[in-house]
Structures are given as structure tokens and as C-alpha cells.
């Protein structure tokens, strides 16, 4: 009877997490919790994810699609499908292969934002599918991912074998979200403490008391299997972890530094958790997932008075983790006192969610409710008014906060490295050489200085650094032109009164514009202005340069650069040539000012200048022979600004 009560407690908690996701974005929640499992549960020719192979497995155990999908919801996404018509044979599998489908991460928590993707942990049995079956199921999942992206929803499926997960022997390559050898038990811990059961079988883990040893765990599983109140076949046993070797944390640290390059606020919280674990005195450490289990299914074992009064509906894994981290830093004997920094990062992470609401009333309501909850949990930062005005911060303030984030990460990494050396001879390093090389290469790509390289700033997420308006200004100082980018819209008079809005000053205009673009400051949605002074170029020239740049180069997300690319020698993969941007007379001149922007396979950008036609053509020859970059291969773009000699330039370049 006690087990049935625990099952009911979990269901109540699981529903509360779904309700939070629905309140945040009802349409997205319906997509994640209804449409996605429906597509995994069927295989039909006019639906996304269809695999035309009789050997393809599909379907989710214990899933009743008609209870999930209403006719109106089905026709909203699949208006032309005949899958559910009466005369159509059932598209649902008589032998489902997916035992359990769960989300892992921030969905349904205070940390969910409009940018949040959704990772699904798909529990399967390799022995049931075979190699061919798993490949076909993976193909089906990839097709659903691609279709979801077209609808504006970023999702990822991770096919995880139940037996391997239970034995902690699962593996995945470092380019995947799961991070392979860099995260194993920590990934499993994150699954346990953050997952929402979307469909299929419940995890047996929720029914096993926390704090058991391995042998005790095995005995308890046998006891549950013999319990007449439940059917063991309705549950998935992913094993039990009571602690984690510190040797795994070093690899996890590298992984989070990689993720921070694209999503710093979330990575700070996860990095702080790693430090909390690393600072323990034992070589093995307790996991936070145990705390979650206590609050949800084993509340009678809670000893702390402050946690005894928490209702299941109020349990939020991100809030609980943040509170634990803040408490840790408040009592930190090293005098770093980073608790306020963690509060700020968590608050700014939650503010990203409020940007989803286009109506000011809805946005204000979300901010107020979030602030109230965080205040109750002692997580509200002191300068809350300043953070609420985050969208109007000066660029320098954003850069300073970004520098704080990167300094925190690198400083903590150094601490990890020194702590790890103290016990590595006893425990060994769990991260593989392959993944160590991949993760290290990504960091070098971001931080390393190289000749002609355009540097990345130690900023925040690109979406945060993006400016709505930028004014370009030219000034001659000591006989030399200086180019300025200002945050906002100004003319030649007002710009002198707003020197605190300077983003960057350069002596090379193209380098300035490219720097703004690769760092996400200038985007295709940014309004550009030109403060009139003596100028030899037009605003249209800069706007067209931007258009040509974005046509030539994709946005670089460092965490998504594949390991295959990073483990090979770097090569140039794309280039943009800019001809006579400054419109100097070309006919009869021995000089021809040209610039070539190139991007390599590591995601780095370079700018090189040439002063003669011969130098430029030699550079193109080198790009073709060494890197196979040319207009014929569709990876070389050429931009000639409008000018009287444009036709002449086109002729001499093609001759």
C-alpha cells in the first residue's frame, strides 16, 4: 500500500511539472507532451518521422494516443493526414519498442525560457531492437527532429539502452548533448532530478529509498518485484546511484565550459553545482537527485524543517539546486562569497523566459510571480531593479557581466584542476582522451589568439548581446580615420554627448563591422545608422556588407561544432571577398584595396588585407588549391559596393 502512495505522489509531482510548462507556453507544451509522443507512437506515410521499412520499430509502451490527441489538435498540425480516418489501418505498433519517454532539463521549471530546447531520453532495449532496428528508430527520430525544427521547436532524442544505463556503461560521443565520457553518472543524476515522464513506464528509481548501498538496492528491487500491489513490467529500472567519483567532475567541468560559450547563465548554475560536489571531503559525493526523491516520494525521511513544509506542486529542481548552491557559497570559507553572483545569474536566466510574452501585461505578471517565488527561496539578487532593466543596459555593462561569468568559469576550473591533482593518482581520469581533445579544442578555438583572427568577446549569450540599434561614426584623429560603433541612434551632435554608449573603436571599418557580427552584436534585425561626417561610404554599403556576410557564413554555435571537425587540422571552409570598399580610383592605379574574410573548420574568423590585384588573385589561388574554396564550389562570395568603376572592377577580376 505504501508503494501505491509513492506512485501517486510521483504522478502528482509529474503533473505539476507539466502544468508549469503549460502555464509558460501552452502551445509548446502541447507540442512537447502530445504531438511528439504521438509521432513516436505511429508510423504512417503522410506523417513526420515515417520510415518506409518493414523492419523499423516504433511505438511507446502504455501509451494511449486517443487520450492525448484531440481531433482539433491533430488537424492543427496535420491537416491533410489520413492517419486517423476510420478506413485507415491502424498506424500504431502492436509491439511498441520505447519503454519510457522522458524530458531532461529545464522544461517545466523556473529556468524554462522561450529559447529552451527539449531533450528526450528515450529508454529502449538494444537486445529487442538489434543493430538494424536501432538504426531505423534513430532515423525516425532524426526525421521528427528535422520536422520539429521547421515548426520552430528545437528537440533532440537520445536513444538510451536500459541495461547499459542501469550498469552505468552507456556512452555517447562528445558532440552529443550527453557529452559521452565527460558526463555519465552526472548525466544520470540530472535525468533523475529534472525529468518529466512524458509517456511510457515510470522510473522504478522513485520507489527505492534514498541512501541505500548497492547490495541493499538490489535486494529492494527484488522485494518490489514480489509486491502484489504493482506489476514490475510497468516500470523501468535504470539503476541506482548513491554517489559519484570526483574523477568524473573534471570532464564535466570542461563540458560546462564549452556549453557556457553559448548559454552562460545556465552553465554558471551547473558549474557551481560541480564546485559544490568537488569541495566535499570524500572521493565520492552524494547526488542532488536524492534530495528530489525525498521531497517527492519519501517526505517522511526529511530531517530539515525548512523542507518539511514544501508542497509537491512547489518542488522545482532548479530552485532547489540554486538554493543549495547559494547556501554553499554563503558559508564559503575562501571569502569569495559568490552567492550574490549565482542569484544574479539565476534571476537573469528566468528573465529570458519573460521575453516570450509580447504583451506587456503578461510579461509583467511573469516577472512579478518569478520574483515572488525567488524571494521566498532567498534567491532574489540585491540589485533586482537593475536586473529588471537588463534589456536597457549599456553595452559596457553587458561586457563586464560577461567578463565576470568567464572569470568565474576559468577561476573555478583552476580550482578544480588543483583539487583533482590531489586525488587523481587514486581515482584516475574518467574522461576519454577523445573527448578531452574535443572539449579542449573548443575552448582553444574561443580563447586562443592568432594572427589576423577576429577575436570573440567574453560576453553573454548572443541573444543577450544583440543590439536593436547601432550608429556608425567616423572621426579623424592625428591624421588617421577612426571608426566607432555606438549603442543606439545618434547624429553628429548627440553622439558627442553619449560617449558612454561606445561599443568599440577601430581603425579599420570592415574589421569593426565583422567583429560586431561574429559576436552577435550586429544581426540582420539590427537597425543601422550613420552619423554624417566626412565619409567615403554610404549606410547602404554597410547594410549590403552585412547582408553578404550573413549569406556567406552561418551562425557559429561552439557547442555544436562536431568532434570530427575539431580533431582534424583546421582548414578554411568559407570566404567572403570585399573589393574596393573605400572606393579609391581603380583605373590606371597600381593599387586595389581588397579584403578577404574567411572562416575555418573550428569556427574562427580571419580578416586579411591586400593592396594589389596580383596579391588578391594569389590569395584566391591559395584558397582554391589548399582549401577548395572558390565561387565554383559555392563557398566563396564576392561583394563589390556600388561605385562608378564597379563594371570595370568586375571585368578585371574575371579576366
VOGU-3710 file (C-alpha; in Angstrom, 3 decimals, decimal comma):
1> xxxxxxxxxx> 0,000/0,000/0,000  2,899/2,326/0,796  4,257/1,809/-2,723  0,942/2,833/-4,275  1,040/6,065/-2,257  4,544/6,789/-3,527  3,415/6,191/-7,102  0,557/8,639/-6,563  2,952/11,231/-5,103  5,171/10,978/-8,176
11> xxxxxxxxxx> 2,204/11,332/-10,509  1,090/14,436/-8,650  4,593/15,901/-8,960  4,845/14,944/-12,639  1,520/16,644/-13,394  2,635/19,783/-11,541  5,747/19,997/-13,750  3,599/19,680/-16,868  1,259/22,385/-15,581  4,225/24,760/-15,137
21> xxxxxxxxxx> 5,249/24,114/-18,744  1,670/24,706/-19,906  1,447/27,991/-17,996  4,686/29,142/-19,576  3,656/28,272/-23,149  0,509/26,233/-23,692  1,153/25,669/-27,411  4,710/24,465/-26,915  3,663/22,209/-24,027  1,044/20,561/-26,251
31> xxxxxxxxxx> 3,716/20,026/-28,895  6,225/18,508/-26,436  3,846/16,357/-24,383  1,312/15,311/-27,038  2,471/15,758/-30,635  5,996/14,395/-30,158  4,998/11,169/-28,346  2,195/10,690/-30,883  4,699/10,779/-33,773  6,943/8,285/-31,966
41> xxxxxxxxxx> 3,951/6,025/-31,394  2,923/5,737/-35,056  4,484/5,179/-38,467  2,374/6,486/-41,307  3,349/7,717/-44,765  1,871/11,235/-44,551  3,149/11,982/-41,027  6,586/13,292/-39,988  9,016/10,565/-38,937  7,726/7,945/-41,332
51> xxxxxxxxxx> 10,301/5,279/-42,209  9,443/3,144/-45,212  10,968/-0,087/-43,977  9,062/-3,076/-42,512  11,891/-3,622/-40,020  11,502/-0,168/-38,466  10,371/-0,392/-34,818  8,154/2,267/-33,266  5,606/2,852/-30,542  5,613/3,621/-26,802
61> xxxxxxxxxx> 4,554/1,158/-24,117  1,455/2,075/-22,087  0,633/4,996/-24,409  -2,959/5,655/-25,459  -2,809/8,179/-28,327  -6,527/8,904/-28,438  -6,372/10,108/-24,817  -3,566/12,515/-25,725  -4,548/13,816/-29,158  -7,846/15,555/-29,824
71> xxxxxxxxxx> -9,122/15,819/-33,382  -8,607/19,589/-33,369  -5,000/19,281/-32,197  -4,296/16,574/-34,767  -5,738/18,621/-37,646  -3,887/21,724/-36,478  -0,533/20,044/-37,114  -1,532/17,513/-39,771  -4,491/18,982/-41,693  -4,003/16,725/-44,729
81> xxxxxxxxxx> -3,212/13,461/-42,961  -5,478/10,423/-43,314  -3,794/8,556/-40,437  -6,804/8,646/-38,098  -9,590/8,131/-40,620  -11,846/5,147/-39,973  -10,963/3,373/-43,197  -7,218/3,687/-42,488  -5,437/0,708/-40,976  -4,044/1,456/-37,525
91> xxxxxxxxxx> -0,695/3,310/-37,734  0,120/2,214/-34,184  2,522/-0,629/-33,466  1,176/-3,855/-31,914  4,650/-4,311/-30,364  5,897/-0,937/-29,012  9,670/-0,607/-28,610  10,048/2,538/-26,456  9,673/1,659/-22,797  9,787/5,186/-21,429
101> xxxxxxxxxx> 9,933/8,726/-22,862  11,161/11,494/-20,563  12,334/15,089/-20,887  15,599/16,044/-19,206  16,466/19,625/-18,333  14,682/22,919/-17,679  11,239/22,268/-19,227  8,563/22,774/-16,593  10,872/24,636/-14,185  11,527/28,254/-13,340
111> xxxxxxxxxx> 14,544/28,128/-15,682  12,485/27,381/-18,818  12,744/30,116/-21,448  11,486/30,676/-24,961  14,964/29,610/-26,160  14,856/26,337/-24,228  15,216/23,279/-26,418  13,863/19,948/-25,239  15,977/16,833/-24,826  14,161/13,500/-24,672
121> xxxxxxxxxx> 15,677/10,448/-23,002  14,263/7,511/-24,969  14,619/4,298/-22,959  14,884/1,232/-25,206  16,376/-2,260/-25,111  19,072/-2,937/-27,679  18,513/-6,659/-27,320  14,922/-6,207/-28,532  15,771/-3,940/-31,473  19,031/-5,313/-32,808
131> xxxxxxxxxx> 21,532/-3,117/-34,637  19,349/-2,611/-37,724  16,235/-1,830/-35,684  18,043/0,775/-33,595  19,411/2,455/-36,728  15,917/2,675/-38,212  14,443/4,050/-34,976  17,260/6,613/-34,895  16,370/7,553/-38,477  12,747/8,035/-37,429
141> xxxxxxxxxx> 13,783/10,233/-34,503  16,048/12,361/-36,729  13,197/12,912/-39,175  10,932/14,104/-36,334  13,708/16,417/-35,093  14,051/17,995/-38,541  10,300/18,449/-38,899  10,079/19,967/-35,403  12,814/22,472/-36,315  10,733/23,563/-39,309
151> xxxxxxxxxx> 7,851/24,320/-36,924  10,158/26,392/-34,686  10,692/23,737/-32,000  14,193/22,502/-31,200  14,111/18,957/-29,846  16,691/16,176/-29,506  16,222/12,446/-28,933  18,773/10,293/-27,128  18,249/6,558/-27,529  19,483/5,019/-24,287
161> xxxxxxxxxx> 19,676/1,295/-23,659  18,024/0,369/-20,354  20,560/-2,321/-19,410  23,562/-0,085/-20,188  22,021/2,817/-18,282  21,357/0,591/-15,284  25,003/-0,548/-15,299  26,308/2,996/-15,909  28,032/1,746/-19,045  26,157/3,932/-21,549
171> xxxxxxxxxx> 28,252/6,057/-23,846  27,829/8,776/-26,420  30,238/10,953/-28,346  31,253/14,364/-27,098  29,396/16,258/-29,788  26,104/14,990/-28,377  24,293/16,767/-25,564  25,104/13,794/-23,345  28,850/14,530/-23,581  29,953/10,906/-23,564
181> xxxxxxxxxx> 32,735/10,098/-21,145  32,761/13,666/-19,799  29,385/13,054/-18,146  27,966/9,700/-17,191  26,765/9,493/-13,633  26,233/13,262/-13,569  24,017/12,972/-16,625  22,076/10,183/-14,951  21,786/12,319/-11,827  20,393/15,161/-13,956
191> xxxxxxxxxx> 17,867/12,804/-15,525  16,664/11,622/-12,124  16,342/15,103/-10,633  14,901/17,024/-13,621  12,886/14,623/-15,772  9,230/14,765/-16,682  7,659/11,445/-17,610  6,034/12,210/-20,965  4,817/8,727/-21,856  5,500/5,090/-21,154
201> xxxxxxxxxx> 6,684/3,482/-17,950  7,551/5,230/-14,691  11,117/5,023/-13,366  11,462/2,459/-10,577  14,009/4,815/-9,021  11,260/6,894/-7,391  10,150/3,885/-5,321  13,569/2,948/-3,924  14,576/4,582/-0,607  17,472/7,053/-0,836
211> xxxxxxxxxx> 20,783/6,257/0,813  20,951/2,537/0,095  24,147/0,712/-0,730  24,417/-1,250/-3,976  23,557/-4,600/-2,380  20,671/-3,071/-0,441  19,368/-1,564/-3,677  19,384/-4,957/-5,419  17,533/-6,542/-2,508  14,912/-3,773/-2,517
221> xxxxxxxxxx> 14,318/-4,221/-6,261  13,644/-7,927/-5,632  11,281/-7,018/-2,815  9,321/-4,648/-5,081  9,178/-7,284/-7,817  7,429/-9,630/-5,414  4,962/-6,983/-4,255  1,458/-7,932/-5,334  0,335/-4,266/-5,428  2,325/-3,452/-8,566
231> xxxxxxxxxx> 3,359/-5,053/-11,844  7,166/-4,729/-12,333  6,635/-4,708/-16,107  5,035/-1,278/-15,769  8,311/0,265/-14,562  11,767/0,925/-15,969  14,775/0,155/-13,805  17,626/2,495/-14,788  19,696/1,531/-11,788  20,561/3,385/-8,645
241> xxxxxxxxxx> 23,389/5,812/-7,977  24,194/6,826/-4,442  27,410/8,720/-5,134  29,743/9,803/-7,888  33,523/9,634/-8,231  35,172/13,032/-8,166  37,290/11,915/-11,107  34,233/12,393/-13,364  33,792/16,028/-12,393  36,914/17,233/-14,190
251> xxxxxxxxxx> 35,476/16,147/-17,556  32,074/17,588/-16,646  33,793/20,872/-15,838  35,314/21,009/-19,340  31,923/20,206/-20,842  30,168/23,021/-18,983  32,864/25,498/-20,024  32,039/24,504/-23,600  28,308/24,984/-23,046  28,931/28,367/-21,401
261> xxxxxxxxxx> 30,224/29,741/-24,690  26,605/29,673/-25,935  24,477/29,689/-22,749  26,448/31,214/-19,831  23,785/31,785/-17,163  22,629/28,156/-17,129  26,219/26,940/-17,189  27,100/29,034/-14,146  24,420/27,217/-12,132  25,641/23,814/-13,324
271> xxxxxxxxxx> 29,273/24,798/-12,811  28,519/25,916/-9,276  26,894/22,534/-8,619  30,108/20,861/-9,764  32,104/23,014/-7,362  29,716/22,148/-4,549  30,324/18,459/-5,274  34,064/18,874/-5,780  34,624/20,658/-2,471  33,369/17,656/-0,483
281> xxxxxxxxxx> 35,951/15,846/1,625  35,276/12,342/0,325  36,393/10,986/-3,057  32,748/10,029/-3,657  29,918/12,502/-3,226  26,187/12,451/-2,627  23,987/13,476/-5,512  21,281/16,107/-5,519  18,772/13,709/-7,081  18,403/12,093/-3,653
291> xxxxxxxxxx> 17,080/15,404/-2,300  14,456/15,460/-5,051  13,351/11,946/-4,212  12,980/12,813/-0,550  10,721/15,752/-1,345  8,548/13,853/-3,818  8,165/10,216/-2,761  9,906/9,917/0,634  8,867/13,060/2,579  8,752/11,116/5,867
301> xxxxxxxxxx> 12,561/10,801/5,740  13,156/14,583/5,524  15,081/15,817/8,565  15,381/19,509/7,679  12,489/21,606/9,000  12,651/24,084/6,087  11,942/21,303/3,572  9,193/19,510/5,509  6,598/22,153/4,646  7,197/22,155/0,867
311> xxxxxxxxxx> 4,189/21,026/-1,143  4,808/18,639/-4,039  3,414/21,193/-6,502  6,086/23,676/-5,359  9,025/21,323/-5,877  11,242/22,799/-8,601  14,609/21,102/-9,271  16,264/24,334/-10,426  15,096/26,343/-7,413  16,206/23,630/-5,008
321> xxxxxxxxxx> 19,598/23,311/-6,643  20,105/27,090/-6,712  19,223/27,347/-3,027  21,734/24,626/-2,191  24,441/26,436/-4,190  23,682/29,835/-2,644  23,819/28,312/0,832  27,165/26,707/-0,042  28,659/29,998/-1,218  27,256/31,931/1,748
331> xxxxxxxxxx> 29,264/29,627/4,026  32,330/29,548/1,771  35,457/29,954/3,879  37,519/31,213/0,913  35,889/34,671/1,202  34,822/34,645/-2,463  31,178/34,932/-1,457  29,732/34,096/-4,841  26,191/33,626/-3,573  25,092/37,010/-4,954
341> xxxxxxxxxx> 26,634/36,205/-8,344  24,688/32,922/-8,510  21,463/34,726/-7,536  22,010/37,213/-10,351  22,675/34,507/-12,959  19,601/32,523/-11,935  17,414/35,642/-11,997  18,694/36,693/-15,433  18,133/33,136/-16,687  14,490/33,318/-15,578
351> xxxxxxxxxx> 14,088/36,771/-17,153  14,860/35,208/-20,529  11,529/33,446/-20,158  9,604/36,700/-19,758  10,818/37,876/-23,180  8,453/35,313/-24,693  5,436/37,401/-23,752  4,702/40,085/-26,333  2,018/41,708/-24,201  3,498/43,932/-21,525
361> xxxxxxxxxx> 0,827/42,856/-19,021  1,742/39,155/-19,409  5,458/39,937/-19,220  4,997/41,965/-16,025  2,868/39,220/-14,450  5,541/36,577/-15,146  8,316/38,769/-13,748  6,294/39,501/-10,606  5,422/35,848/-9,980  9,028/34,761/-10,611
371> xxxxxxxxxx> 10,388/37,464/-8,303  7,963/36,445/-5,556  8,963/32,785/-5,745  12,672/33,601/-5,763  12,282/35,929/-2,798  10,536/33,162/-0,851  13,505/30,897/-1,608  16,080/33,544/-0,655  17,267/33,671/-4,255  16,408/37,216/-5,273
381> xxxxxxxxxx> 19,533/39,324/-6,034  20,114/42,567/-4,146  20,158/44,803/-7,259  16,889/43,412/-8,531  15,755/46,749/-10,031  18,911/46,946/-12,119  18,443/43,407/-13,415  14,800/44,096/-14,242  16,136/46,854/-16,521  18,614/44,414/-18,073
391> xxxxxxxxxx> 17,276/44,994/-21,592  18,380/48,631/-21,402  21,852/48,083/-20,004  24,785/49,886/-21,587  26,919/47,635/-23,743  29,877/48,010/-21,398  27,739/46,754/-18,523  26,884/43,642/-20,560  30,557/43,088/-21,370  31,534/43,497/-17,707
401> xxxxxxxxxx> 28,948/40,911/-16,643  30,145/38,587/-19,410  33,719/39,003/-18,158  32,510/38,130/-14,643  30,951/34,932/-15,967  34,076/33,899/-17,871  36,345/34,824/-14,951  34,179/32,729/-12,647  34,368/29,751/-15,000  38,124/29,938/-15,565
411> xxxxxxxxxx> 38,849/30,595/-11,889  36,692/27,653/-10,796  38,288/25,487/-13,456  41,723/26,242/-11,987  40,406/25,280/-8,555  39,060/22,019/-9,971  42,362/21,270/-11,632  44,356/21,758/-8,420  41,867/19,746/-6,355  41,828/16,993/-8,941
421> xxxxxxxxxx> 45,609/16,642/-8,878  45,381/15,866/-5,171  43,457/12,628/-5,715  43,789/11,778/-9,432  46,512/9,196/-8,695  43,948/7,319/-6,588  40,916/7,536/-8,843  42,180/8,054/-12,377  40,586/10,243/-15,052  37,203/9,023/-16,336
431> xxxxxxxxxx> 37,036/11,291/-19,387  38,397/9,671/-22,553  41,326/11,099/-24,499  38,968/11,576/-27,470  36,503/13,720/-25,522  39,280/15,558/-23,695  40,717/16,567/-27,074  37,330/17,652/-28,415  36,343/19,741/-25,406  39,786/21,289/-25,090
441> xxxxxxxxxx> 39,822/22,187/-28,788  36,532/24,081/-28,473  37,925/26,179/-25,641  41,128/26,942/-27,555  39,001/27,999/-30,519  37,227/30,579/-28,409  40,083/31,947/-26,300  43,182/31,468/-28,489  44,875/34,481/-30,119  46,039/34,076/-33,743
451> xxxxxxxxxx> 47,404/36,297/-36,481  44,611/38,023/-38,463  41,957/36,418/-36,226  38,945/38,494/-35,232  38,560/37,874/-31,518  35,451/36,732/-29,736  34,436/38,743/-26,696  33,952/37,126/-23,306  30,341/38,147/-23,406  26,964/36,646/-22,706
461> xxxxxxxxxx> 24,663/34,678/-24,984  24,358/36,150/-28,483  20,673/36,902/-27,950  21,656/38,985/-24,931  24,438/40,904/-26,698  22,305/41,744/-29,761  21,655/45,460/-30,219  18,436/46,851/-31,673  20,156/49,998/-32,962  23,788/50,770/-33,801
471> xxxxxxxxxx> 25,234/54,042/-35,060  28,489/54,069/-37,051  30,606/57,201/-36,655  33,875/58,276/-38,288  36,371/60,664/-36,744  39,832/61,745/-37,872  42,378/61,742/-35,045  46,012/62,720/-35,624  45,625/62,322/-39,374  44,093/58,847/-39,160
481> xxxxxxxxxx> 40,479/57,672/-39,535  38,876/56,010/-36,526  35,593/54,135/-36,795  33,192/53,909/-33,862  30,168/51,729/-33,196  27,683/53,302/-30,769  24,808/51,608/-28,956  21,635/53,422/-30,057  20,639/56,046/-32,642  22,569/59,338/-32,783
491> xxxxxxxxxx> 23,509/62,178/-35,131  26,771/64,139/-35,253  25,638/66,417/-32,417  24,077/63,951/-29,960  26,857/61,403/-30,445  29,333/63,694/-28,676  27,110/63,688/-25,599  26,847/59,881/-25,421  30,422/58,644/-25,325  29,378/56,121/-22,659
501> xxxxxxxxxx> 27,457/54,296/-25,418  30,581/53,358/-27,388  30,678/49,660/-28,219  34,051/49,583/-29,943  36,576/51,780/-31,767  38,644/50,502/-34,699  40,998/51,936/-37,300  39,562/49,508/-39,879  35,859/49,754/-40,732  35,412/46,249/-42,171
511> xxxxxxxxxx> 37,124/44,698/-39,143  34,758/46,648/-36,874  31,630/45,512/-38,751  32,755/41,875/-38,878  33,670/41,922/-35,169  30,165/43,186/-34,376  28,598/40,398/-36,439  30,607/37,384/-35,252  29,936/38,379/-31,644  26,174/38,608/-32,205
521> xxxxxxxxxx> 26,056/42,355/-31,534  25,033/43,310/-35,078  22,407/40,979/-36,573  20,159/41,034/-39,608  17,493/42,637/-37,409  19,660/45,474/-36,089  18,792/48,981/-37,357  21,927/50,728/-38,593  22,554/54,473/-38,616  25,403/56,601/-39,919
531> xxxxxxxxxx> 26,318/59,791/-38,084  27,041/62,107/-41,021  30,558/63,459/-41,103  33,073/63,332/-43,924  32,513/59,776/-45,177  33,560/57,956/-48,338  30,994/55,159/-47,950  27,238/55,058/-47,500  24,942/53,426/-44,988  23,740/51,191/-47,831
541> xxxxxxxxxx> 27,324/49,940/-48,287  27,459/48,770/-44,662  23,991/47,203/-44,844  24,938/45,300/-48,008  28,196/44,178/-46,381  26,117/42,777/-43,532  23,770/41,014/-45,970  26,665/39,466/-47,888  28,319/38,341/-44,641  25,217/36,545/-43,369
551> xxxxxxxxxx> 24,669/34,990/-46,794  28,250/33,684/-46,764  28,596/32,485/-43,164  26,280/30,586/-40,812  25,906/31,493/-37,144  28,561/29,648/-35,153  27,438/27,766/-32,034  30,609/26,435/-30,482  28,969/23,600/-28,591  27,611/22,272/-31,913
561> xxxxxxxxxx> 30,900/22,078/-33,824  31,385/18,364/-34,415  34,223/16,362/-32,898  35,129/15,174/-36,385  35,944/18,760/-37,396  37,765/19,592/-34,176  40,057/16,565/-34,270  41,254/17,301/-37,803  43,675/20,028/-38,861  41,899/23,313/-39,375
571> xxxxxxxxxx> 41,006/24,329/-42,933  39,250/27,321/-44,465  35,686/26,303/-45,351  34,081/29,604/-46,423  35,255/33,045/-47,528  33,912/36,474/-48,481  35,968/38,832/-50,687  35,257/42,576/-50,441  36,524/44,642/-53,359  37,476/48,333/-53,096
581> xxxxxxxxxx> 35,099/49,038/-50,219  36,596/52,509/-49,764  36,016/53,322/-53,469  39,512/54,505/-54,341  40,089/55,250/-58,088  40,921/51,924/-59,740  41,566/52,687/-63,429  45,237/53,336/-64,059  46,122/52,698/-60,418  48,660/50,121/-59,338
591> xxxxxxxxxx> 46,778/49,540/-56,092  43,500/47,759/-55,453  42,309/47,546/-51,844  40,649/44,185/-51,177  39,711/42,286/-48,041  39,066/38,569/-47,569  37,078/37,340/-44,571  37,469/33,611/-44,020  36,020/31,089/-41,587  37,819/27,879/-40,666
601> xxxxxxxxxx> 36,502/24,483/-39,616  36,931/25,416/-35,932  34,512/28,347/-36,247  37,187/31,069/-36,167  37,098/34,155/-38,422  40,065/35,895/-40,046  40,488/39,136/-41,996  43,357/39,706/-44,403  44,082/42,800/-46,491  45,620/43,058/-49,975
611> xxxxxxxxxx> 46,743/46,164/-51,861  47,185/44,891/-55,425  45,219/42,825/-57,901  48,068/40,293/-58,071  48,040/39,767/-54,284  44,281/39,271/-54,339  44,408/36,701/-57,188  47,248/34,844/-55,438  45,087/34,675/-52,305  42,196/33,223/-54,320
621> xxxxxxxxxx> 44,518/30,652/-55,880  45,687/29,611/-52,413  42,089/29,284/-51,180  41,249/27,073/-54,146  44,310/24,808/-54,132  44,691/24,402/-50,350  41,089/24,549/-49,145  38,861/24,039/-52,223  37,232/27,414/-51,593  36,018/29,109/-54,774
631> xxxxxxxxxx> 32,936/30,541/-56,461  32,620/27,278/-58,435  32,364/25,351/-55,146  29,766/27,829/-53,797  31,828/28,668/-50,717  33,359/31,944/-51,921  31,225/35,107/-52,070  32,325/38,408/-53,633  30,972/41,849/-52,727  31,722/44,987/-54,744
641> xxxxxxxxxx> 29,990/48,091/-53,329  28,132/50,296/-55,792  30,618/52,758/-57,348  31,370/54,357/-60,753  34,033/51,756/-61,534  32,054/48,685/-60,475  31,748/47,331/-64,048  35,485/47,864/-64,623  36,305/46,015/-61,385  34,098/43,090/-62,362
651> xxxxx> 35,929/42,830/-65,680  39,466/42,861/-64,270  38,552/40,379/-61,545  37,130/37,889/-64,037  39,979/38,248/-66,553
//
